[in-house]
Amino acid sequence: VLFSLWLGHQLEAADEAHARSAHAPAPAVVEAHPIEQSFEALSAHFVALAEAATAAAVADNEAQLVRLLGVLAQDRRVFVERPCKKPLLHSLIDRLDVATQNKELVDFGMRGDLLRAIANLCFGCKPNQDAVREKQNGLFIVLNQANVDDNSPFLREWAIFAIRSLTENNLENQQVISQLRVQGTVNSSIIEKAGLRVEMTEEGKPKLVRL
C-alpha cells in the first residue's frame, strides 16, 4: 500500500512539473514524459527482481509491481522515447512461464496480471510484438495461457486480448501462430475467439486472417 501511495505521489508530481513546463520552448530533442521515466525505473526494478528470483520464488512486491506495470502500460506516454520494452517483456514472459509451471506458489491472479502487462505493452506497438516473438517460445507461452485457472480470474480473456495485441498488423507473428495451429499445438477455438482463423494460401502455406 505504501509503495502504491508513493508511486501515485511521484506520478502526480511528475504531471504537475510537466504541466508547468508546457509553455516553455520546445526542446530540439524529444524528451521522455515523466510518466515514461517512472515506468522505466519500475521496469528496471522488475527486471532486476526477475533475474534474481529462483525458479518458483516470488520476490517482495513483485505481484504489486506487475499490476502497476500493466496499468501504466495502457498510457501511450510511456512509449514516447523508448517504444521497445524488450528486456521488460522477456522478463515478464520468463515469470509467466514460471508461474504456469508453479501455479500453487504464485499470488492470486498473478498469471492474469502478467498477461495484462504483456498485452498492453504490445498493443499497437510492433517493436514489442516482435520482441515477444524473438523470445524463445515467447508466443507459445502466451498462447498456452488460454485456459481456465481458479487462481487467475479472467486468465483466458487476457490471453485472448494478448493474442490480438501480438498479431494485429504483424505478419511475422501471424505466420508463427498459424504454423503452431497446423502442428496441432494450439486449439483453433482460442484463435477464433481472438477474431482470427487459419487459412491456406495457394502455395499451401498457412496464414492468419481476421474474421
C-alpha positions as CSV (number, residue, x, y, z in Angstrom):
1,V,0.0,0.0,0.0
2,L,2.8,2.4,0.9
3,F,4.5,1.6,-2.4
4,S,1.3,2.4,-4.3
5,L,0.9,5.7,-2.4
6,W,4.5,6.6,-3.1
7,L,4.2,5.9,-6.8
8,G,0.9,7.9,-7.0
9,H,2.6,10.9,-5.4
10,Q,5.5,10.6,-7.8
11,L,3.3,10.5,-10.8
12,E,1.2,13.4,-9.6
13,A,4.3,15.5,-9.0
14,A,5.7,14.5,-12.4
15,D,2.5,15.5,-14.2
16,E,2.5,18.9,-12.3
17,A,6.1,19.5,-13.4
18,H,5.2,18.6,-16.9
19,A,2.2,21.0,-17.0
20,R,4.3,23.9,-15.6
21,S,6.8,23.4,-18.5
22,A,4.1,23.1,-21.1
23,H,4.5,26.7,-22.4
24,A,8.3,26.5,-22.4
25,P,10.1,26.5,-25.9
26,A,10.1,23.0,-27.4
27,P,13.4,21.3,-27.0
28,A,15.4,20.2,-30.0
29,V,15.3,16.6,-28.9
30,V,12.1,14.7,-27.9
31,E,12.4,14.0,-24.1
32,A,10.7,11.2,-22.3
33,H,7.5,12.2,-20.5
34,P,7.8,12.0,-16.7
35,I,5.4,9.0,-16.7
36,E,7.7,7.2,-19.1
37,Q,10.7,7.9,-16.8
38,S,8.8,6.5,-13.8
39,F,7.8,3.5,-16.0
40,E,11.4,2.9,-17.0
41,A,12.5,2.9,-13.4
42,L,9.8,0.4,-12.4
43,S,10.7,-1.7,-15.4
44,A,14.4,-1.8,-14.4
45,H,13.4,-2.8,-10.9
46,F,11.2,-5.6,-12.1
47,V,13.9,-6.9,-14.5
48,A,16.4,-7.0,-11.6
49,L,13.9,-8.8,-9.4
50,A,13.1,-11.4,-12.1
51,E,16.8,-12.1,-12.7
52,A,17.5,-12.6,-9.0
53,A,14.4,-14.7,-8.4
54,T,14.7,-18.5,-8.0
55,A,12.6,-20.8,-10.2
56,A,9.4,-20.6,-8.1
57,A,10.2,-17.7,-5.7
58,V,8.1,-14.6,-5.8
59,A,10.0,-11.5,-4.6
60,D,8.5,-9.0,-2.2
61,N,6.2,-6.6,-4.1
62,E,6.6,-8.5,-7.3
63,A,2.9,-9.1,-7.8
64,Q,2.1,-5.5,-7.0
65,L,4.8,-4.3,-9.3
66,V,3.4,-6.4,-12.2
67,R,-0.1,-4.9,-11.6
68,L,1.3,-1.4,-11.7
69,L,3.3,-2.0,-14.9
70,G,0.2,-3.5,-16.5
71,V,-1.9,-0.4,-15.7
72,L,0.8,2.1,-16.6
73,A,1.4,0.4,-20.0
74,Q,-2.1,1.5,-21.0
75,D,-0.8,5.1,-21.1
76,R,0.8,5.7,-24.5
77,R,3.1,8.3,-22.9
78,V,5.3,5.5,-21.7
79,F,6.3,4.8,-25.3
80,V,7.5,8.3,-26.4
81,E,11.3,8.0,-26.1
82,R,11.7,4.2,-26.0
83,P,8.8,2.3,-27.6
84,C,10.6,-1.0,-27.4
85,K,10.5,-2.6,-23.9
86,K,12.3,-5.8,-24.8
87,P,14.1,-6.5,-21.5
88,L,10.9,-6.0,-19.6
89,L,8.8,-8.2,-22.0
90,H,11.4,-11.0,-21.8
91,S,11.3,-10.9,-18.0
92,L,7.5,-10.9,-18.0
93,I,7.4,-13.9,-20.2
94,D,10.0,-15.7,-18.0
95,R,7.9,-15.1,-14.9
96,L,4.8,-16.1,-16.8
97,D,6.4,-19.4,-17.7
98,V,7.5,-19.9,-14.1
99,A,4.0,-19.0,-12.8
100,T,2.4,-21.5,-15.2
101,Q,4.6,-24.3,-14.0
102,N,4.2,-23.4,-10.3
103,K,0.6,-22.3,-10.1
104,E,0.3,-23.2,-6.4
105,L,3.2,-20.9,-5.4
106,V,2.3,-17.6,-7.1
107,D,0.0,-14.9,-5.9
108,F,-3.7,-15.0,-6.7
109,G,-4.3,-13.5,-10.2
110,M,-0.5,-13.3,-10.9
111,R,-0.7,-15.0,-14.3
112,G,-3.5,-12.7,-15.5
113,D,-1.6,-9.6,-14.3
114,L,1.5,-10.8,-16.2
115,L,-0.6,-11.3,-19.4
116,R,-2.3,-7.9,-19.0
117,A,1.2,-6.2,-18.8
118,I,2.3,-8.1,-21.9
119,A,-0.9,-7.4,-23.8
120,N,-0.9,-3.7,-23.1
121,L,2.8,-3.3,-23.9
122,C,2.3,-5.0,-27.3
123,F,-1.0,-3.2,-28.2
124,G,-0.3,-1.2,-31.4
125,C,3.5,-1.4,-30.9
126,K,5.3,-3.6,-33.4
127,P,8.7,-3.5,-31.8
128,N,7.2,-5.0,-28.7
129,Q,5.2,-7.6,-30.7
130,D,8.5,-8.6,-32.4
131,A,10.3,-8.8,-29.0
132,V,7.8,-11.4,-27.8
133,R,8.4,-13.5,-31.0
134,E,12.2,-13.2,-30.6
135,K,12.0,-14.6,-27.1
136,Q,12.4,-18.4,-27.2
137,N,8.9,-19.9,-27.0
138,G,7.6,-16.4,-26.3
139,L,4.5,-16.7,-28.4
140,F,3.8,-20.3,-27.4
141,I,4.0,-19.3,-23.7
142,V,1.3,-16.6,-24.2
143,L,-0.9,-18.9,-26.3
144,N,-0.6,-21.6,-23.6
145,Q,-2.4,-19.3,-21.1
146,A,-5.8,-19.5,-22.9
147,N,-7.4,-21.8,-20.3
148,V,-9.3,-21.6,-17.0
149,D,-7.4,-21.2,-13.7
150,D,-9.3,-20.7,-10.4
151,N,-6.3,-18.9,-9.1
152,S,-6.2,-16.4,-12.0
153,P,-9.6,-15.0,-12.8
154,F,-10.1,-13.8,-16.4
155,L,-6.9,-15.6,-17.5
156,R,-8.4,-16.8,-20.7
157,E,-9.8,-13.4,-21.5
158,W,-6.4,-11.7,-21.0
159,A,-4.8,-14.4,-23.1
160,I,-7.2,-13.7,-26.0
161,F,-6.6,-10.0,-25.7
162,A,-2.8,-10.7,-25.7
163,I,-3.1,-12.8,-28.9
164,R,-4.9,-9.9,-30.6
165,S,-2.3,-7.4,-29.5
166,L,0.5,-9.6,-30.7
167,T,-0.9,-10.3,-34.1
168,E,-2.5,-7.1,-35.2
169,N,-0.6,-5.7,-38.2
170,N,2.2,-8.2,-37.6
171,L,2.5,-10.7,-40.4
172,E,5.5,-12.5,-38.8
173,N,3.7,-13.2,-35.6
174,Q,0.6,-14.3,-37.5
175,Q,2.8,-16.7,-39.5
176,V,4.4,-18.3,-36.4
177,I,1.0,-18.8,-34.7
178,S,-0.6,-20.3,-37.8
179,Q,2.3,-22.8,-38.0
180,L,1.6,-23.7,-34.4
181,R,-2.0,-24.3,-35.3
182,V,-1.1,-26.5,-38.3
183,Q,1.1,-28.6,-36.0
184,G,-1.8,-29.1,-33.7
185,T,-0.2,-27.4,-30.7
186,V,-2.8,-24.6,-30.4
187,N,-6.6,-25.1,-30.1
188,S,-8.4,-23.4,-33.0
189,S,-11.2,-22.1,-30.7
190,I,-8.6,-19.9,-28.9
191,I,-7.6,-18.3,-32.2
192,E,-11.2,-17.9,-33.3
193,K,-12.1,-16.1,-30.0
194,A,-9.3,-13.7,-30.8
195,G,-11.1,-12.8,-34.0
196,L,-8.7,-14.9,-36.3
197,R,-8.8,-18.0,-38.3
198,V,-6.2,-20.1,-40.2
199,E,-6.4,-20.3,-44.0
200,M,-4.1,-22.0,-46.5
201,T,-2.6,-19.9,-49.3
202,E,-2.4,-21.0,-52.9
203,E,1.2,-22.1,-52.1
204,G,-0.1,-24.4,-49.4
205,K,1.2,-22.2,-46.6
206,P,-0.9,-21.3,-43.5
207,K,-1.7,-17.7,-42.6
208,L,-3.9,-16.0,-40.1
209,V,-6.8,-13.8,-41.3
210,R,-9.2,-11.6,-39.4
211,L,-12.8,-12.9,-39.1
